[in-house]
Amino acid sequence: MSTCSPSVYNRESQALWASKLSKSYYQDDQQAKLMHLQAEIDSLLEQLQNLKHQRLDGVSQE
């Protein structure tokens, strides 16, 4: 059985909840950044592939 008073236990619970909440927020923020970077990578790869096709088309027409 716990020897902590209810107010101490509540403060510890609130601190734990706040810690989990901030970690959750941080993870969501990081997830959003990751998704943004992935979209940027996809866009850059598409541009690179288009340039490659343009170069190959230019070489084959000569």
N, C-alpha and C positions, 0 to 999 in steps of 0.2 A: 504494500500500500504506500502511496506517495506521501511524503512529509511536507510537500509544498503547499502553501496556502492557495486558495482559489485565485486570488488576484495575481500572484506570481505565475501561476500556471496559465492564466489568461494572457498575461504579457508575453510569456514565452510562445504561446500559440499564435498570438498576433505577430510577433517577430518572425516566426517561421512562415506564416502565411504571407507576410510582406516580402520575405526573402524569395519565396516561390513565385510570387507575383512579379517581382522585378526580374527574376530569371526568365520567366515566361515572356515578359515584354521584350527583354533583350533578345531572346531567341526569335521572336516574331520579327523584330527589327532586322536581325541578321538574315532571316529567311527572305525578307523583302529585298534586302540588298543583293542576296544571292540570285534571286529571280531576275532582278534588274540586270545584273552582270551577265547572266545566262542569255537573256534576250539580246543584249548588246553583242555578245559573242556570236550568237546565231546570225544577227544582222551582218556583222563583219565577215563571217564565213560565206554568206550569200553573196556579198559584194566581191569577195575574192574569187568565188567560183564564176561569177559573171565576167569579171576581168579576164580570167583564164579562158573562158569560152570565146570572148571577143578576140583575144590574142590568137587563139587557135583558128578561129574563122578568118582572121586577117592573114595568117600564114598560108592557109589552104587556098585562099583566093589569089595569091601571088603566083 
